[in-house]
Amino acid sequence: MSLKVESLPEGGIFFFRVLAENEYGVGLQAKTIEPIKISEKPQPPGKVSVVDVSRSTVSLKWEKPIHDGGSRVSHYEVEMAPKDSDTWSLCASVKSLETTVASLLQGEEYQFRVVAVNDKGKSDPRQLSHSVVAKDLTIEPSIRPKASTYSVQVGYDLKIEVPIAGHPKPTITWTKDGTALKQTTRVNVTDSAHHTTLTIKDAIREDGGMYTININEFTVTGLIEDSKYDFRVIARNAAGAVSKPSDTTGSIMAKDEVETPKCETDPIYNQTIVINAGETFTLEASVEGKPIPTAQWFKGSFEVENTARAEIKNTDCKAILVVKDAIRVDGGQYTLVLTNVAGTKTVPFSVKVLDRPGPSEGPLTISNVTEEKCSLSWLPPRHDGGTTRLNVLSTSSSTKLVIKDANKEDSGKYSVTATSSIGTVTEEIIVIILDKPGPPTGPVKIEEVSCNYVVLSWEPPEYTGGCQINNYIVEKRDTTTTNWQIVSATIARTTIKVSKLKTGVEYQFRVCAENRYGKSSPIVSPAVIAQYPFSVPAAPGTPITTAATKDNMVVEWKPPSNNGGSPILGYHLERKEKNKPRFKTTDLEEGIEYEFRVYAENIAGVSPASKVSDGTVARDPCDPPGTPEAIEITRNHVTLQWTKPQYDGGSLITGYLIERKKYPDTRWMKKPVYDLRVKASHLREGCEYEYRVFAENAAGLSKPSTPCPLTKAEDPQFLPSPPAKPKIIDSTKNTVTLSWNKPLFDGGAPVTGYRIVLRESIAADTGRYDVTASNSGGTTKSYVNIVVLDRPSAPLGPVELYDVTEESVSLMWLPPAYEGGSPITNYIIQKRET
């Protein structure tokens, strides 16, 4: 049976109930469980406008429909079509009054239209009045003050509002009399989208002067999305002179800056908010995101409307819902949905409103009627006032446990105990709530990252929905878009390797669990860039030119302090002429001063540049000077001289650098000189020193000369003169006594001793003997003649006979070879008979 109820107010919310009547009266009521809202499809949205245009995006906004058909507009559908085409396609579905359409083709022309949707259907479309070309929009900055002179009396306030134009929005600075304007609590500047305003409170005489507004901005177009760029600025004056370049901005990737919505809530919202009917409750969250996300409040699947009882107080950084005079239907699940181009964030809130229960359900049944009693039975009320979901109904033959709106917390082991005068019995019943699973247990771990793949892992859900998890669904998205793409919908394990990623692109992943009852809510990974698991190296050390000629230079540098986790593959060396702004590679030109910088490279890329080296002139170096020679030595100074280089390198020798090193130290002390001789002073007596010399011309220092031999710091010393007048005082058969005078000159140092060589005298000891005197300056000697006295040797034979007679014979021999140190006085002749 049906009935059409007419003349109801549009937008009204009604409950309906039906009662049957017969000749005995009116029966029990039957009524609608949920309220019904009287509505129809909405009118078209208001005027559609273009907010911004780039080479790949168009930002649109529109006004609400004049009439929503009596039912709140749930969302808007944005459609686009190429110019002069009737083929429209859905490009966005949003709940706010603005959106940004992305992934447009640069230079293409598009038309757009918007449709409002409520629970009764879609409105007619409202089309943008003109087509739009996808290109970067640039408008030269301009300032349009209403006057050039402003006057104010001392003690009064002054407010100057100046219109500003330009796209993108220009950067604005104020100066006073040529210097930057210092802002205080009395003097300050505020900027809006189209104006800059100077406010001066309680003006004083010193506030007078020349105020200037400066706009400094330049838009660089033609960049390639996801490419990296460095920028620097050079100033040029009216005379055409240019400044040195500014510091670079550092590496900037050409892409829209977006940040997914984030929010924080008070810990009290982690549990169900319980209030009494008639009270006011507030749901609140802090909001962040780039661009600022749109905040929407939902109760169940319906968006909350701003009414006298339900007041929405959303700001850029807060989302607030205030519900006054709460009634039973205000209880339930609320959801805050935050949306921007980077993604969506949902935050759940649970509210329970305690109220008196509804009427008991009929029919009222009478049984077991006797003279003294009867039994009554009825059904519980549909609404228990929010006080309980669990009810036990018992009869004489059974007991029933009723659980309303069962959820996963109702799973478990239930015990039923029956007690009578005879005894007690207990039975256990296991209840399993079958539902879609809870989300996987996070966080999503980034186990491994490379240039084209990422390995993810997670843990199974804490709540499986009462049955086995069939599979997991893994999705990915480029963080510059809001489109999620399925990576795998059939994975059974809790880890996956996501391949075919683009190097340098930032991705986000989300994972859902699925059982036979449905799919869980997702857990979302942190953003991760597909890149090698290491970074570019740090900058190498500052280059040093260690050798140079007119046509080549030797440049050295230290490796980076950090190789980024990957071995250094090589280096890039750049060279430029000093005072020139650009690095280039050409042949060296003699006489030109050059500077160098170097980059390191590993598999991840090229490092930042090193610091620029000191300048070095391309000239031949000169040869080293001759070895230094000590021509004068004392205990506290030494005079050295050397010869000039054989080859001066083609330019004049401008000076020398002498270095001194004390033995056994390793540190050289330097001193510049401009002659071929130097007096090295302040020496420590008794220490040994080493010296070497460098020559210098326009190309720099030569290699060092050969070091001179170690030179000892001491006053000069000479050989002593020989001992004076050595003589023999006495001699015996086997001894001799000598005497002498000390040397006439000791050589500048005391004589340390005399040396005489003595041994047992024999005939052969006769001869010349040397006497030696020694000191620290050397050794000298004299001599003495010694004769050893001894018996003579045998006369020399043979003995010859001549003039032989009967009575005599004459003998003849030679004198002995050794006379014994004394003249032969006589010979002794002996005979014997044969």
C-alpha positions in Angstrom: 0.0 0.0 0.0 1.2 3.5 -0.6 0.2 7.1 0.0 1.6 10.4 -1.6 2.0 13.0 1.1 1.9 16.5 -0.5 2.5 20.2 0.6 5.6 19.3 2.6 8.2 22.2 3.0 11.3 21.7 0.8 14.4 20.8 2.9 12.3 19.6 5.8 13.3 16.4 7.6 10.5 14.1 8.6 9.7 10.7 10.3 6.6 8.9 9.2 4.5 6.2 11.0 1.5 4.2 9.9 -1.2 2.7 12.2 -3.9 0.3 11.1 -7.5 0.6 12.3 -10.4 -1.8 12.4 -13.7 -1.9 14.1 -12.0 -2.7 17.4 -9.7 0.2 17.4 -6.2 1.4 16.3 -3.3 -1.1 16.1 0.3 -0.6 16.9 2.4 1.8 14.9 5.0 1.1 12.2 7.4 3.9 11.5 10.4 4.8 9.3 13.7 4.0 11.0 15.7 7.0 9.4 14.5 10.5 8.8 13.5 11.5 5.2 14.6 14.8 3.7 12.3 16.5 1.1 14.5 17.6 -1.9 15.1 17.6 -5.7 18.2 18.0 -7.9 20.1 21.3 -7.5 20.2 24.3 -9.9 23.5 24.9 -11.8 26.5 26.3 -10.0 27.1 30.1 -10.1 29.7 31.9 -12.2 32.8 29.9 -13.1 36.1 31.8 -13.1 39.8 31.1 -13.8 42.1 31.7 -10.8 45.5 30.7 -12.3 47.0 29.2 -15.4 50.3 27.4 -16.0 51.7 25.3 -18.8 50.2 22.1 -17.3 47.4 23.2 -14.9 44.3 25.5 -14.7 42.9 26.6 -11.4 39.1 27.2 -11.4 36.6 28.5 -8.8 32.8 28.9 -8.9 29.8 30.0 -6.8 27.3 27.8 -5.1 24.0 27.1 -6.9 21.3 29.6 -6.0 19.1 26.7 -4.9 20.3 23.3 -3.8 17.0 21.5 -4.5 16.3 21.1 -0.8 19.2 18.7 -0.3 22.8 19.6 0.4 25.1 19.6 -2.6 27.4 16.5 -1.9 30.1 17.4 -4.5 30.8 19.1 -7.8 32.0 17.5 -11.0 34.4 19.4 -13.3 34.4 18.4 -17.0 36.7 19.5 -19.8 36.8 19.3 -23.5 39.2 20.5 -26.2 38.2 23.7 -27.9 35.5 23.3 -30.6 34.8 19.8 -29.3 31.5 18.4 -27.9 33.3 15.4 -26.2 33.4 16.2 -22.5 35.3 14.1 -20.0 35.3 14.2 -16.2 38.6 15.7 -14.9 37.8 16.4 -11.2 35.3 15.6 -8.5 35.5 17.8 -5.4 33.5 19.0 -2.5 34.9 22.5 -2.4 34.1 25.5 -4.7 37.5 25.4 -6.4 40.0 22.9 -7.9 43.1 22.6 -10.0 43.0 20.6 -13.1 46.4 19.1 -13.8 48.2 17.0 -16.6 47.2 19.5 -19.4 49.2 19.7 -22.6 51.2 22.9 -22.9 49.8 25.2 -25.6 46.5 23.3 -26.0 43.2 25.2 -25.6 40.5 23.8 -23.3 36.9 24.6 -22.3 35.5 23.7 -18.8 32.1 23.3 -17.1 30.9 22.5 -13.6 28.0 20.3 -12.4 26.5 20.3 -8.9 25.4 17.0 -7.4 23.0 16.1 -4.5 21.3 12.9 -3.5 18.6 13.5 -6.1 20.9 13.9 -9.1 23.0 16.2 -11.1 22.3 19.8 -12.0 22.6 21.3 -15.5 26.2 22.3 -16.2 27.6 25.9 -15.8 30.3 26.5 -18.5 33.3 28.8 -18.3 32.5 31.7 -20.6 35.8 31.4 -22.5 38.4 28.8 -23.4 41.8 28.6 -21.7 45.2 28.0 -23.2 47.6 25.9 -21.0 50.6 28.2 -20.7 52.6 30.0 -18.0 50.8 33.3 -17.2 53.2 36.2 -16.6 52.3 39.8 -16.1 55.0 42.4 -15.6 54.9 43.9 -12.1 53.5 47.4 -11.8 52.8 49.9 -9.0 49.9 52.4 -9.3 49.9 54.8 -6.3 47.0 57.2 -6.2 49.3 60.2 -5.4 53.0 60.9 -5.2 52.9 63.1 -2.1 51.0 62.5 1.2 50.7 64.9 4.1 49.8 64.2 7.8 49.9 66.2 10.9 52.2 65.2 13.8 50.4 62.9 16.2 47.9 61.7 13.6 47.8 58.3 11.8 48.7 57.8 8.1 47.7 54.9 5.9 48.9 54.6 2.3 47.3 51.8 0.3 49.0 51.2 -3.1 47.6 48.9 -5.8 50.1 46.3 -7.0 49.8 44.1 -10.2 51.8 41.3 -11.5 51.8 37.5 -12.0 53.2 35.6 -10.3 52.8 37.8 -7.2 55.8 40.1 -7.0 58.0 40.5 -4.0 57.6 44.0 -2.5 60.0 46.0 -0.4 59.8 49.6 1.0 62.8 51.9 1.5 62.9 55.3 3.2 65.5 57.9 1.9 67.4 55.1 0.1 67.7 52.6 3.0 65.5 49.7 3.9 62.4 50.7 5.9 62.7 49.5 9.5 59.3 48.2 10.6 58.2 48.8 14.2 54.9 48.5 16.1 54.3 52.1 15.0 55.5 51.9 11.4 54.6 48.7 9.5 53.8 47.4 6.0 51.2 44.8 5.1 50.8 43.1 1.8 47.7 41.5 0.2 47.0 39.9 -3.1 46.6 43.2 -4.9 47.8 45.9 -2.5 50.7 47.0 -0.3 49.8 49.2 2.6 52.1 51.5 4.7 50.7 52.4 8.1 52.2 55.0 10.4 50.7 55.6 13.8 51.2 58.8 15.8 53.3 60.4 13.1 56.4 62.3 14.1 58.6 64.7 12.2 61.2 62.1 11.4 58.6 60.0 9.5 58.8 62.6 6.7 61.0 61.7 3.7 61.1 59.8 0.4 59.5 56.4 0.5 60.1 54.0 -2.4 58.4 50.7 -3.3 60.6 48.2 -5.0 59.4 45.1 -6.9 62.1 42.5 -7.6 61.0 39.5 -9.5 61.6 37.6 -12.7 59.8 34.5 -13.9 61.9 31.9 -15.7 59.8 30.0 -18.2 60.5 27.1 -20.5 61.7 24.8 -17.6 61.4 21.0 -17.9 59.3 19.4 -15.2 61.3 17.3 -12.7 64.6 18.8 -14.0 67.0 20.4 -11.6 68.3 24.0 -12.0 70.7 26.5 -10.3 70.1 30.3 -10.6 72.2 33.4 -9.8 71.7 37.1 -10.5 74.0 39.7 -11.9 73.3 43.4 -11.5 73.9 45.9 -14.3 73.8 49.7 -14.1 73.0 52.4 -16.6 76.6 52.6 -17.7 76.5 48.9 -18.7 78.9 47.7 -16.0 78.0 44.4 -14.4 78.5 43.2 -10.8 79.9 39.9 -9.7 77.2 37.2 -9.7 75.2 36.5 -6.5 75.5 33.2 -4.7 73.5 30.4 -6.5 70.1 29.4 -5.2 71.3 25.8 -5.0 69.7 22.9 -6.9 65.9 23.5 -7.4 63.6 20.9 -9.0 61.0 22.3 -11.4 57.8 21.0 -9.9 54.8 22.3 -8.0 55.4 22.5 -4.2 52.7 20.3 -2.6 52.4 18.7 0.8 49.7 16.2 1.8 47.2 17.3 4.4 48.1 16.6 8.0 46.2 17.1 11.2 46.6 16.7 15.0 43.8 16.1 17.5 43.5 16.1 21.3 44.0 12.6 22.8 40.4 12.9 24.2 39.1 12.2 20.7 40.9 8.8 20.6 37.9 7.5 22.6 34.2 7.9 22.1 32.9 11.3 23.3 29.9 10.6 25.6 27.5 13.5 26.4 23.9 13.8 27.6 21.1 14.9 25.4 20.7 18.7 25.4 24.4 19.4 25.9 26.9 20.9 23.4 29.9 19.1 22.0 32.8 20.3 19.9 35.0 18.3 17.5 38.3 20.1 16.7 41.6 19.4 14.8 44.7 21.4 13.8 45.2 21.4 10.0 48.3 21.7 7.8 49.1 21.1 4.1 50.3 22.8 0.9 48.2 24.2 -0.6 45.9 24.7 2.4 43.5 21.8 2.4 39.8 22.0 2.2 38.0 20.7 5.4 34.7 18.9 5.3 32.7 17.3 8.1 30.7 14.1 7.5 28.3 12.2 9.7 28.2 8.7 8.3 28.1 9.1 4.6 26.4 12.6 4.6 28.2 15.9 4.8 27.3 18.0 7.8 25.5 21.3 6.9 26.0 24.6 8.6 22.8 25.1 10.6 21.7 26.9 13.8 22.5 23.7 15.8 25.5 22.4 13.8 28.0 25.2 13.3 31.1 24.7 11.2 34.0 27.1 12.1 36.8 26.0 9.8 39.9 28.2 9.3 43.2 27.8 7.4 44.8 26.1 10.4 41.7 24.7 12.4 38.7 22.5 11.6 36.0 22.9 14.2 32.4 21.5 14.4 30.1 22.6 17.2 26.8 20.8 17.8 24.4 22.5 20.2 21.5 21.0 22.1 22.5 17.4 21.1 19.8 14.9 20.5 19.9 11.2 20.0 20.4 11.3 16.2 23.5 13.5 16.7 25.4 10.5 18.1 27.4 8.3 15.7 30.5 8.4 13.6 31.8 11.7 12.4 34.6 12.1 9.8 36.8 15.1 9.0 38.0 15.0 5.4 41.0 17.2 4.5 41.7 17.5 0.7 44.2 19.2 -1.5 46.0 18.4 -4.8 48.6 16.3 -2.9 46.0 13.9 -1.4 43.3 13.3 1.2 43.4 12.8 5.0 40.5 11.4 7.0 40.1 11.7 10.8 37.4 9.8 12.6 35.4 11.0 15.6 32.9 8.9 17.6 30.1 10.6 19.6 27.5 8.9 21.9 24.4 10.9 23.0 22.8 9.5 26.1 19.0 10.0 26.1 15.9 8.4 27.5 14.9 5.2 25.6 12.1 5.0 23.1 8.9 3.2 23.7 8.8 -0.5 24.0 7.9 -2.4 20.8 4.7 -4.3 20.7 2.7 -6.2 20.6 2.0 -6.7 24.3 1.3 -10.4 24.7 -0.6 -11.9 27.6 -0.1 -15.6 28.5 -0.3 -18.0 31.4 -3.5 -16.4 32.8 -4.8 -17.7 36.1 -7.0 -16.3 38.8 -4.0 -14.8 40.6 -1.5 -13.9 37.8 -0.6 -13.6 34.2 2.6 -13.3 32.1 3.3 -10.3 29.9 5.8 -10.1 27.1 6.9 -7.3 24.7 9.8 -6.3 22.5 12.5 -3.8 23.7 12.5 -0.3 22.3 14.2 0.4 19.0 16.3 3.0 20.7 17.8 2.3 24.0 18.8 5.9 24.6 22.5 5.1 23.9 23.0 3.4 27.2 23.5 -0.2 26.0 23.9 -2.3 22.9 23.9 -5.6 24.6 20.6 -7.0 26.1 19.7 -10.4 27.5 16.1 -11.7 27.0 15.1 -14.7 29.0 12.0 -16.9 29.1 11.2 -20.0 31.2 12.7 -22.2 28.5 15.4 -20.0 26.8 17.7 -17.1 27.2 18.8 -14.8 24.4 21.7 -12.4 24.0 21.0 -9.5 21.6 24.0 -7.4 20.3 23.1 -4.3 18.3 25.4 -2.9 15.7 27.9 -5.6 16.3 31.6 -4.6 15.9 34.9 -6.4 16.3 35.1 -5.7 20.0 32.1 -8.0 20.5 34.1 -11.0 19.3 35.2 -13.4 22.1 34.1 -16.2 24.5 30.8 -15.7 26.2 29.7 -17.8 29.3 26.1 -18.7 30.0 25.3 -19.8 33.6 22.0 -21.3 34.7 21.3 -21.6 38.4 18.4 -23.3 40.3 17.8 -24.9 43.7 19.2 -28.1 42.3 22.5 -26.7 41.1 24.5 -24.6 38.5 25.6 -25.3 34.9 27.8 -23.2 32.7 28.3 -23.3 28.9 30.7 -21.3 26.7 29.8 -19.8 23.4 32.4 -18.4 21.0 31.3 -15.4 18.9 33.1 -14.4 15.8 32.2 -11.0 14.2 32.7 -11.3 10.4 33.7 -8.0 8.8 36.2 -6.5 6.5 39.7 -6.4 8.1 41.4 -3.6 9.9 44.2 -1.8 8.2 47.6 -3.5 8.0 49.8 -2.8 11.0 52.1 0.1 10.1 54.2 1.8 9.5 55.0 0.9 5.9 58.7 0.3 6.0 61.0 1.4 3.2 63.4 -1.6 3.3 65.4 -0.7 0.2 65.6 2.2 -2.3 67.3 2.3 -5.7 67.0 4.4 -8.8 64.1 2.4 -10.3 62.6 0.3 -7.5 61.6 0.4 -3.8 61.1 -2.6 -1.5 58.2 -2.2 1.0 57.1 -4.2 4.0 54.4 -4.0 6.6 52.8 -6.2 9.3 49.4 -8.1 9.0 46.3 -6.4 10.5 45.7 -6.7 14.2 42.0 -7.4 13.3 41.5 -9.9 10.4 37.7 -9.5 10.3 37.2 -12.9 11.8 38.5 -14.8 8.7 41.7 -15.3 6.7 43.3 -12.4 4.9 43.1 -13.2 1.2 45.5 -10.7 -0.2 46.9 -7.2 0.1 46.4 -4.3 -2.4 49.4 -2.0 -3.0 49.0 1.3 -4.7 51.5 4.1 -5.7 51.3 7.7 -6.7 53.6 10.4 -7.9 53.5 13.0 -5.1 52.8 15.8 -7.6 49.5 14.2 -8.5 46.5 12.8 -6.6 46.0 9.8 -8.8 46.7 6.4 -7.2 47.8 3.5 -9.4 47.5 -0.2 -8.4 50.9 -1.9 -8.2 49.5 -5.3 -7.2 46.1 -6.4 -6.0 47.0 -10.1 -5.5 50.0 -10.1 -3.2 49.8 -12.6 -0.4 53.0 -11.7 1.5 53.7 -8.6 3.6 56.5 -7.4 1.4 56.8 -6.3 -2.2 59.4 -4.9 -4.6 57.8 -2.1 -6.6 59.7 -1.8 -9.9 59.7 0.4 -13.0 59.9 3.6 -11.0 61.3 6.8 -12.6 64.6 8.0 -11.2 64.4 11.2 -9.2 60.6 11.1 -8.8 59.1 11.2 -5.4 56.5 8.5 -4.7 54.0 7.5 -1.9 52.6 4.1 -1.4 49.5 2.8 0.4 48.5 -0.8 1.4 45.1 -2.3 2.1 44.2 -5.7 3.5 41.4 -7.7 1.9 39.3 -10.6 3.0 36.1 -12.1 1.7 34.0 -9.4 3.3 35.8 -6.4 1.9 38.9 -4.2 1.8 40.4 -2.4 4.8 41.3 1.2 5.1 44.8 1.9 3.8 48.0 2.7 5.6 50.2 5.2 3.8 54.0 5.2 3.5 56.2 8.3 3.9 57.2 9.9 0.7 60.3 8.4 -0.9 62.4 9.4 -3.9 63.5 6.7 -6.3 67.2 7.2 -6.3 70.4 5.3 -5.6 70.8 4.6 -1.9 73.6 7.1 -1.7 74.0 10.8 -2.5 76.4 12.8 -4.6 79.8 13.4 -3.0 80.7 16.4 -0.9 82.8 19.1 -2.7 86.5 18.2 -3.1 89.2 20.3 -1.4 90.3 23.6 -2.9 92.6 23.1 -5.9 96.3 24.0 -5.5 98.6 24.7 -8.5 101.8 22.8 -7.7 103.7 23.5 -10.9 103.2 25.8 -13.9 104.8 26.6 -17.2 103.7 28.9 -20.0 101.6 26.2 -21.6 100.7 23.7 -18.8 99.9 23.6 -15.1 99.8 20.8 -12.5 96.7 21.1 -10.3 96.2 19.0 -7.1 93.3 18.7 -4.6 92.1 16.6 -1.8 89.3 14.1 -2.3 85.8 14.9 -0.8 85.4 14.4 2.9 82.3 12.3 2.1 82.0 10.2 -1.1 78.2 10.0 -0.6 78.4 6.2 0.1 79.7 5.3 -3.4 83.3 5.3 -4.8 84.4 8.4 -6.7 84.3 7.7 -10.4 86.3 10.8 -11.4 86.6 14.5 -11.3 85.6 17.5 -13.5 88.2 20.3 -13.5 87.2 23.8 -14.6 89.4 26.7 -15.4 88.8 30.4 -16.0 90.8 33.6 -16.3 90.9 35.6 -13.1 88.3 38.5 -13.0 86.3 36.8 -15.8 82.8 35.5 -14.8 82.7 32.3 -16.8 84.6 29.0 -16.5 85.8 27.6 -19.8 88.3 25.2 -21.3 90.8 26.5 -23.7 94.6 26.4 -24.2 96.7 28.4 -21.8 97.9 31.8 -22.8 101.3 32.9 -21.5 101.1 35.7 -19.0 97.4 35.1 -18.1 96.4 34.4 -14.5 94.1 31.4 -14.1 91.8 30.0 -11.4 90.5 26.5 -11.0 87.6 24.7 -9.3 86.9 20.9 -9.3 83.8 18.6 -9.0 83.7 15.0 -7.8 81.4 12.4 -9.4 80.1 9.1 -8.2 77.3 7.0 -9.6 74.7 9.2 -8.0 75.9 12.4 -9.8 78.2 15.4 -9.6 79.1 17.1 -6.4 79.0 20.8 -5.6 81.9 22.8 -6.9 85.0 23.2 -4.7 86.2 26.6 -3.6 88.1 28.5 -6.3 91.9 28.2 -6.2 94.3 31.0 -5.9 95.3 32.6 -9.2 98.4 31.2 -11.0 100.1 32.9 -14.0 101.0 30.8 -17.0 104.8 31.3 -17.2 107.8 29.1 -17.3 109.4 28.7 -13.8 113.1 29.4 -13.3 115.8 26.8 -12.5 116.8 26.4 -8.9 119.8 28.4 -7.7 123.2 26.9 -6.9 123.9 25.0 -3.7 124.4 27.5 -0.8 128.0 27.6 0.5 129.0 28.7 4.1 131.8 31.3 3.7 131.8 32.4 7.3 130.8 30.5 10.5 130.7 31.6 14.1 128.8 30.4 17.1 125.7 32.6 16.4 125.7 33.3 12.7 126.7 32.0 9.3 127.2 33.8 6.0 126.0 31.9 2.9 126.3 32.6 -0.8 125.1 30.9 -3.9 124.9 31.3 -7.7 121.9 32.5 -9.7 119.8 30.0 -11.7 121.2 28.9 -15.1 117.7 29.7 -16.7 115.4 32.5 -15.4 112.2 31.1 -17.1 112.0 33.9 -19.5 111.3 36.6 -16.9 113.4 38.6 -14.4 114.5 36.9 -11.2 112.8 39.1 -8.5 114.3 37.5 -5.4 115.2 34.5 -3.4 113.7 32.5 -0.5 116.2 30.9 1.8 115.1 28.1 4.1 116.9 26.9 7.3 116.3 23.6 9.2 117.9 22.7 12.5 119.1 19.1 12.7 117.2 16.8 13.4 114.0 18.9 13.1 111.9 18.6 10.0 110.4 22.1 9.9 112.0 24.7 7.5 112.1 28.3 8.4 111.7 30.8 5.6 113.3 34.2 4.8 113.0 36.2 1.6 116.2 37.9 0.3 117.1 39.9 -2.8 120.8 39.1 -3.2 123.0 36.1 -3.8 124.3 36.3 -0.2 122.7 36.3 3.2 123.8 36.4 6.9 121.7 33.9 8.9 121.7 35.1 12.5 120.3 34.0 15.9 121.8 30.5 15.7 122.2 28.3 18.8 125.8 27.5 19.5 126.7 23.9 18.9 123.6 23.1 16.8 123.9 21.9 13.2 121.9 23.6 10.4 120.9 22.8 6.8 120.2 25.5 4.2 118.5 25.6 0.8 117.5 28.4 -1.6 114.5 29.1 -4.0 114.6 31.6 -6.8 111.4 33.6 -7.7 110.2 35.1 -10.9 106.8 36.2 -12.3 105.8 32.5 -12.5 106.5 31.9 -8.8 109.1 30.0 -6.9 111.5 27.6 -8.4 112.3 24.1 -7.1 114.7 24.2 -4.1 118.4 24.1 -4.6 120.5 21.2 -3.3 120.9 21.7 0.5 124.3 22.6 1.8 126.1 20.1 4.1 125.3 20.3 7.8 126.9 23.4 9.3 127.8 23.6 13.0 127.3 26.9 14.8 130.7 27.5 16.4 133.7 29.9 16.3 136.4 28.9 13.7 139.2 26.6 14.9 142.7 25.7 13.3 145.4 23.0 13.7 147.8 23.6 16.5 151.5 24.2 15.7 153.9 21.3 16.2 155.3 20.7 19.7 158.5 22.8 20.1 162.1 21.5 20.6 161.6 17.8 21.3 164.8 16.2 22.7 166.2 13.1 24.4 167.0 13.8 28.0 168.2 10.3 28.9 168.5 6.8 27.4 169.5 3.4 28.7 169.8 0.1 27.3 166.1 -0.3 27.0 164.5 3.2 27.8 164.5 6.7 26.5 163.3 9.9 28.1 162.0 12.7 25.9 161.0 16.3 26.5 159.4 19.1 24.4 157.8 22.5 24.7 154.0 23.1 24.0 153.0 24.3 20.6 153.5 28.0 20.0 149.8 28.2 18.6 147.0 26.0 20.0 144.7 26.6 17.0 142.1 28.5 18.9 141.3 25.6 21.3 143.2 24.0 24.2 145.6 21.2 23.3 143.9 18.0 24.5 147.0 15.8 24.6 150.2 14.5 23.0 150.8 11.1 21.5 154.2 9.2 21.5 154.6 5.7 20.2 157.1 3.7 22.4 158.1 0.0 22.3 161.1 -2.1 23.6 164.3 -0.8 21.9 166.1 -3.0 19.4 168.7 -2.1 16.9 166.0 -1.6 14.3 164.4 1.1 16.5 167.1 3.6 15.5 165.5 6.2 13.3 163.1 9.3 13.2 160.1 9.4 15.6 157.0 11.6 15.1 155.4 13.6 18.0 151.6 14.5 17.3 149.6 17.2 19.0 145.7 17.2 18.7 142.8 19.5 19.6 139.2 20.0 18.4 140.5 21.9 15.4 142.6 19.0 14.1 146.1 17.3 14.5 149.7 18.4 13.9 153.1 16.7 14.5 156.9 17.1 14.9 159.8 14.5 15.0 162.9 13.4 16.9 165.9 11.1 15.9 166.6 8.2 18.2 169.7 6.0 18.3 169.5 2.6 20.1 172.9 1.6 21.7 173.7 -2.1 21.4 176.6 -4.5 20.7 177.6 -4.5 17.0 176.7 -7.1 14.6 179.3 -9.6 13.3 181.8 -8.3 10.8 180.9 -9.0 7.3 182.7 -11.9 5.7 184.1 -13.9 4.3 187.5 -13.6 6.1 190.2 -13.6 3.5 193.8 -14.9 4.1 196.8 -13.5 2.3 200.6 -13.2 2.9 200.8 -16.6 4.4 204.3 -17.6 5.8 205.7 -20.1 8.2 205.3 -17.8 11.1 202.4 -15.5 10.1 199.3 -14.9 8.1 197.4 -11.7 7.1 193.5 -11.5 7.6 191.0 -9.2 5.9 187.2 -8.6 6.6 184.5 -5.9 6.2 183.2 -3.9 9.1 179.8 -5.0 10.7 176.6 -3.8 9.1 175.3 -2.4 12.5 177.8 -0.7 14.7 175.4 -0.8 17.8 174.8 2.9 17.8 178.4 3.7 18.7 181.7 3.7 16.7 183.7 0.4 16.6 186.5 0.7 18.9 188.4 -2.5 18.1 188.1 -6.1 16.8 188.8 -9.3 18.7 190.6 -12.1 16.7 190.5 -15.7 17.9 192.1 -18.9 16.5 191.9 -22.6 17.0 193.8 -25.6 15.8 192.0 -27.9 13.3 
